[in-house]
Structures are given as C-alpha cells and as structure tokens.
Amino acid sequence: MPDRSIPVTLSVPVSLDEEIRNSKEEYGMNYSEYIRHCVREHESNNAERPNVQLGTDGNGEVLRDEGAA
C-alpha cells in the first residue's frame, strides 16, 4: 500500500518555479513528483541513512539518530 500523501505549501521565487517547470517536463514528471524526487535525492536528506549526525548539543556533543535502544 503506498504512503498516504499530505498537501504541503512551498513558496519559491518565480525564477525557481520556472526552473522546476522546465526540469519536470524534461524528466516526464508532474510538479509534485519532481519536488519529491529532488527532496529524496538531495545529499542532505538523511531520512534513510542510519546512524547519521543530526547536529550537536549545547556542550558540542554530537547528536546521532542511532535507532531504538
């Protein structure tokens, strides 16, 4: 069963909107498909990467998402 979708509002400059519209056509995707593709493929997307550094706490200690204990 596919994931349920929720609407998300995103504001972008007109120039970026034009780039998205041109690129989505090149790849045969609709606007939403192209945005989802870009989010999934972006190097900063750690959603599916285990044991990633999420930042540091107030003491400079590395915060990691290491899964359930």
DSSP file (Angstrom, degrees, kcal/mol; ACC not computed):
  #  RESIDUE AA STRUCTURE BP1 BP2  ACC     N-H-->O    O-->H-N    N-H-->O    O-->H-N    TCO  KAPPA ALPHA  PHI   PSI    X-CA   Y-CA   Z-CA
    1    1 A M              0   0    0      0, 0.0     3,-0.1     0, 0.0     0, 0.0   0.000 360.0 360.0 360.0 126.4    0.0    0.0    0.0
    2    2 A P        -     0   0    0      0, 0.0     3,-0.1     0, 0.0     0, 0.0  -0.273 360.0 -90.8 -67.6 154.2    1.5    3.4   -1.0
    3    3 A D        -     0   0    0      1,-0.1     2,-0.2     0, 0.0     0, 0.0  -0.319  44.2-108.2 -60.2 145.8    2.1    6.1    1.6
    4    4 A R        -     0   0    0     -3,-0.1     2,-0.3     1,-0.0    -1,-0.1  -0.557  35.4-132.9 -72.8 140.9   -0.7    8.5    2.1
    5    5 A S        -     0   0    0     -2,-0.2    -1,-0.0    -3,-0.1     0, 0.0  -0.725  17.1-163.8 -97.6 147.4    0.1   11.9    0.8
    6    6 A I        -     0   0    0     -2,-0.3     2,-0.2     2,-0.0     0, 0.0  -0.964  27.8-107.7-125.0 146.9   -0.5   15.2    2.6
    7    7 A P        -     0   0    0      0, 0.0     2,-0.4     0, 0.0     0, 0.0  -0.512  33.7-169.8 -74.2 140.9   -0.5   18.7    1.0
    8    8 A V        -     0   0    0     -2,-0.2     2,-0.5     2,-0.0    -2,-0.0  -0.999  15.0-140.0-130.9 132.5    2.5   20.9    1.7
    9    9 A T        -     0   0    0     -2,-0.4     2,-0.4     2,-0.0     0, 0.0  -0.808  23.3-178.5 -94.2 132.2    2.7   24.6    0.8
   10   10 A L        -     0   0    0     -2,-0.5     2,-0.5     2,-0.0    -2,-0.0  -0.994  14.8-153.5-134.4 125.3    6.0   25.7   -0.5
   11   11 A S        +     0   0    0     -2,-0.4    -2,-0.0     0, 0.0     0, 0.0  -0.869  22.7 167.8-100.3 130.0    7.0   29.3   -1.5
   12   12 A V        -     0   0    0     -2,-0.5    -2,-0.0     2,-0.0     5,-0.0  -0.956  40.5 -94.6-134.9 154.2    9.7   29.7   -4.1
   13   13 A P     >  -     0   0    0      0, 0.0     4,-2.3     0, 0.0     3,-0.4  -0.319  39.7-112.1 -62.9 153.6   10.9   32.6   -6.2
   14   14 A V  H  > S+     0   0    0      1,-0.2     4,-2.2     2,-0.2     5,-0.2   0.877 117.8  56.7 -55.5 -39.6    9.4   32.9   -9.7
   15   15 A S  H  > S+     0   0    0      1,-0.2     4,-1.8     2,-0.2    -1,-0.2   0.886 107.7  47.0 -63.5 -38.0   12.8   32.1  -11.2
   16   16 A L  H  > S+     0   0    0     -3,-0.4     4,-2.8     2,-0.2    -1,-0.2   0.891 108.5  55.4 -69.9 -38.5   13.0   28.8   -9.3
   17   17 A D  H  X S+     0   0    0     -4,-2.3     4,-2.6     1,-0.2    -2,-0.2   0.907 107.7  50.0 -57.9 -41.6    9.4   27.9  -10.3
   18   18 A E  H  X S+     0   0    0     -4,-2.2     4,-2.2     2,-0.2    -1,-0.2   0.907 110.4  49.4 -64.1 -41.5   10.4   28.4  -13.9
   19   19 A E  H  X S+     0   0    0     -4,-1.8     4,-2.8     2,-0.2     5,-0.2   0.919 111.8  48.7 -62.9 -43.3   13.3   26.1  -13.4
   20   20 A I  H  X S+     0   0    0     -4,-2.8     4,-2.9     1,-0.2     5,-0.3   0.936 110.9  50.2 -62.0 -46.8   11.1   23.4  -11.7
   21   21 A R  H  X S+     0   0    0     -4,-2.6     4,-1.2     1,-0.2    -1,-0.2   0.893 114.3  44.6 -60.9 -40.9    8.5   23.6  -14.5
   22   22 A N  H  X S+     0   0    0     -4,-2.2     4,-1.6    -5,-0.2    -1,-0.2   0.924 115.8  46.3 -68.7 -44.1   11.2   23.2  -17.2
   23   23 A S  H  X S+     0   0    0     -4,-2.8     4,-1.8     1,-0.2    -2,-0.2   0.895 107.5  55.9 -68.0 -40.6   13.0   20.4  -15.4
   24   24 A K  H  <>S+     0   0    0     -4,-2.9     5,-2.9     1,-0.2     4,-0.4   0.877 107.8  50.3 -60.9 -36.2    9.9   18.4  -14.6
   25   25 A E  H ><5S+     0   0    0     -4,-1.2     3,-1.0    -5,-0.3    -1,-0.2   0.897 106.0  55.4 -67.3 -40.5    9.0   18.3  -18.2
   26   26 A E  H 3<5S+     0   0    0     -4,-1.6    -1,-0.2     1,-0.2    -2,-0.2   0.873 114.6  40.1 -58.3 -37.2   12.5   17.1  -19.2
   27   27 A Y  T 3<5S-     0   0    0     -4,-1.8    -1,-0.2     2,-0.1    -2,-0.2   0.385 111.9-117.8 -95.9   2.7   12.0   14.2  -16.8
   28   28 A G  T < 5S+     0   0    0     -3,-1.0     2,-0.3    -4,-0.4    -3,-0.2   0.842  70.7 129.5  66.9  34.3    8.4   13.5  -17.6
   29   29 A M      < -     0   0    0     -5,-2.9    -1,-0.2    -6,-0.2     2,-0.1  -0.791  58.0-119.1-115.8 158.8    7.2   14.2  -14.1
   30   30 A N     >  -     0   0    0     -2,-0.3     4,-2.4    -3,-0.1     5,-0.2  -0.424  43.6 -93.4 -85.3 175.7    4.4   16.4  -12.7
   31   31 A Y  H  > S+     0   0    0      1,-0.2     4,-2.3     2,-0.2     5,-0.2   0.926 125.0  44.8 -57.1 -50.6    5.3   19.3  -10.4
   32   32 A S  H  > S+     0   0    0      1,-0.2     4,-2.6     2,-0.2    -1,-0.2   0.903 111.9  52.0 -63.5 -42.3    4.8   17.3   -7.2
   33   33 A E  H  > S+     0   0    0      1,-0.2     4,-2.4     2,-0.2    -1,-0.2   0.914 110.9  48.6 -59.6 -42.7    6.7   14.2   -8.5
   34   34 A Y  H  X S+     0   0    0     -4,-2.4     4,-2.5     2,-0.2    -2,-0.2   0.914 111.3  48.6 -66.3 -42.9    9.6   16.4   -9.4
   35   35 A I  H  X S+     0   0    0     -4,-2.3     4,-2.4     2,-0.2    -2,-0.2   0.930 112.5  48.9 -62.6 -45.3    9.7   18.1   -6.0
   36   36 A R  H  X S+     0   0    0     -4,-2.6     4,-2.6     1,-0.2    -2,-0.2   0.912 110.8  51.3 -59.9 -42.4    9.5   14.7   -4.2
   37   37 A H  H  X S+     0   0    0     -4,-2.4     4,-2.3    -5,-0.2    -2,-0.2   0.931 110.2  48.5 -59.4 -46.8   12.3   13.4   -6.4
   38   38 A C  H  X S+     0   0    0     -4,-2.5     4,-1.2     1,-0.2    -2,-0.2   0.901 112.5  48.0 -62.8 -41.6   14.5   16.4   -5.6
   39   39 A V  H  < S+     0   0    0     -4,-2.4     3,-0.4     1,-0.2    -1,-0.2   0.934 113.5  47.2 -64.9 -45.9   13.9   16.1   -1.8
   40   40 A R  H  < S+     0   0    0     -4,-2.6    -2,-0.2     1,-0.2    -1,-0.2   0.879 117.2  42.6 -63.3 -38.0   14.6   12.3   -1.8
   41   41 A E  H  < S+     0   0    0     -4,-2.3    -1,-0.2    -5,-0.2    -2,-0.2   0.586  84.1 115.5 -88.6 -10.7   17.8   12.6   -3.9
   42   42 A H  S >< S-     0   0    0     -4,-1.2     3,-2.1    -3,-0.4    -3,-0.0  -0.355  70.3-128.5 -65.7 138.9   19.3   15.7   -2.1
   43   43 A E  T 3  S+     0   0    0      1,-0.3    -1,-0.1     3,-0.0    -4,-0.0   0.719 106.2  58.7 -62.0 -22.5   22.5   14.9   -0.4
   44   44 A S  T 3  S+     0   0    0      2,-0.0     2,-0.9    -5,-0.0    -1,-0.3   0.520  77.3 106.9 -85.8  -3.1   21.3   16.5    2.9
   45   45 A N    <   +     0   0    0     -3,-2.1     3,-0.3     1,-0.2    -1,-0.0  -0.655  38.0 169.1 -78.6 106.7   18.4   14.1    3.1
   46   46 A N    >   +     0   0    0     -2,-0.9     3,-1.5     1,-0.2     6,-0.2   0.234  39.1 114.2-101.0  12.7   19.3   11.7    5.9
   47   47 A A  T 3  S+     0   0    0      1,-0.3    -1,-0.2    -7,-0.1    -7,-0.0   0.822  88.1  28.5 -57.4 -34.9   15.9   10.1    6.2
   48   48 A E  T 3  S+     0   0    0     -3,-0.3    -1,-0.3     2,-0.1    -2,-0.1   0.206  98.0  98.8-113.6  15.6   17.1    6.7    5.1
   49   49 A R    X   -     0   0    0     -3,-1.5     3,-0.5     3,-0.0     2,-0.0  -0.908  67.7-138.2-105.3 115.9   20.7    6.9    6.2
   50   50 A P  T 3  S+     0   0    0      0, 0.0    16,-0.1     0, 0.0    -2,-0.1  -0.330  76.1  12.8 -71.8 152.2   21.3    5.1    9.5
   51   51 A N  T 3  S+     0   0    0     14,-1.1     2,-0.2     1,-0.2    15,-0.2   0.858  85.0 164.0  58.7  43.2   23.5    6.5   12.3
   52   52 A V  E <   -A   65   0A   0     13,-0.6    13,-1.8    -3,-0.5     2,-0.5  -0.630  44.3-108.1 -95.1 152.1   23.8   10.0   10.9
   53   53 A Q  E     -A   64   0A   0     -2,-0.2    11,-0.2    11,-0.2     3,-0.1  -0.666  31.6-178.1 -76.8 124.0   25.0   13.1   12.7
   54   54 A L  E     -     0   0A   0      9,-3.1     2,-0.3    -2,-0.5    10,-0.2   0.609  54.3 -74.8 -98.1 -15.0   22.0   15.3   13.3
   55   55 A G  E     -A   63   0A   0      8,-1.0     8,-3.5     5,-0.0    -1,-0.3  -0.977  54.3 -71.0 152.4-162.2   23.9   18.2   15.0
   56   56 A T  E     -A   62   0A   0     -2,-0.3     6,-0.2     6,-0.3     2,-0.1  -0.934  34.3-127.8-128.6 154.1   25.5   19.0   18.3
   57   57 A D    >   -     0   0    0      4,-2.4     3,-2.0    -2,-0.3     6,-0.1  -0.213  48.2 -80.3 -86.8-174.0   24.0   19.7   21.7
   58   58 A G  T 3  S+     0   0    0      1,-0.3    -1,-0.1     2,-0.1    -2,-0.0   0.699 131.3  52.4 -62.5 -20.2   24.9   22.7   23.9
   59   59 A N  T 3  S-     0   0    0      2,-0.1    -1,-0.3     3,-0.0     3,-0.1   0.350 120.7-104.8 -96.7   4.7   28.1   21.1   25.0
   60   60 A G  S <  S+     0   0    0     -3,-2.0     2,-0.2     1,-0.3    -2,-0.1   0.511  71.6 147.7  84.6   4.1   29.3   20.3   21.5
   61   61 A E        -     0   0    0      1,-0.1    -4,-2.4    -5,-0.0    -1,-0.3  -0.517  54.3-109.0 -73.4 140.2   28.5   16.6   21.8
   62   62 A V  E     -A   56   0A   0     -6,-0.2     2,-0.5    -2,-0.2    -6,-0.3  -0.518  25.9-146.0 -71.5 130.7   27.4   15.0   18.5
   63   63 A L  E     -A   55   0A   0     -8,-3.5    -9,-3.1    -2,-0.3    -8,-1.0  -0.862  22.8-175.2 -96.0 129.6   23.7   14.1   18.4
   64   64 A R  E     -A   53   0A   0     -2,-0.5     2,-1.0   -11,-0.2   -11,-0.2  -0.929  31.4-133.5-126.6 149.8   23.1   11.0   16.4
   65   65 A D  E     +A   52   0A   0    -13,-1.8   -14,-1.1    -2,-0.4   -13,-0.6  -0.852  38.8 160.7 -97.6  97.8   20.0    9.1   15.2
   66   66 A E        -     0   0    0     -2,-1.0    -1,-0.1     1,-0.3     2,-0.0   0.226  46.0-115.6-107.3  13.1   21.0    5.6   16.2
   67   67 A G        -     0   0    0      2,-0.0    -1,-0.3    -3,-0.0     2,-0.1  -0.202  58.4 -23.8  82.6-177.8   17.6    4.0   16.3
   68   68 A A              0   0    0      1,-0.1    -3,-0.0    -3,-0.1     0, 0.0  -0.359 360.0 360.0 -70.7 147.5   15.8    2.5   19.2
   69   69 A A              0   0    0     -2,-0.1    -1,-0.1     0, 0.0    -2,-0.0   0.453 360.0 360.0 -82.8 360.0   17.8    1.3   22.2
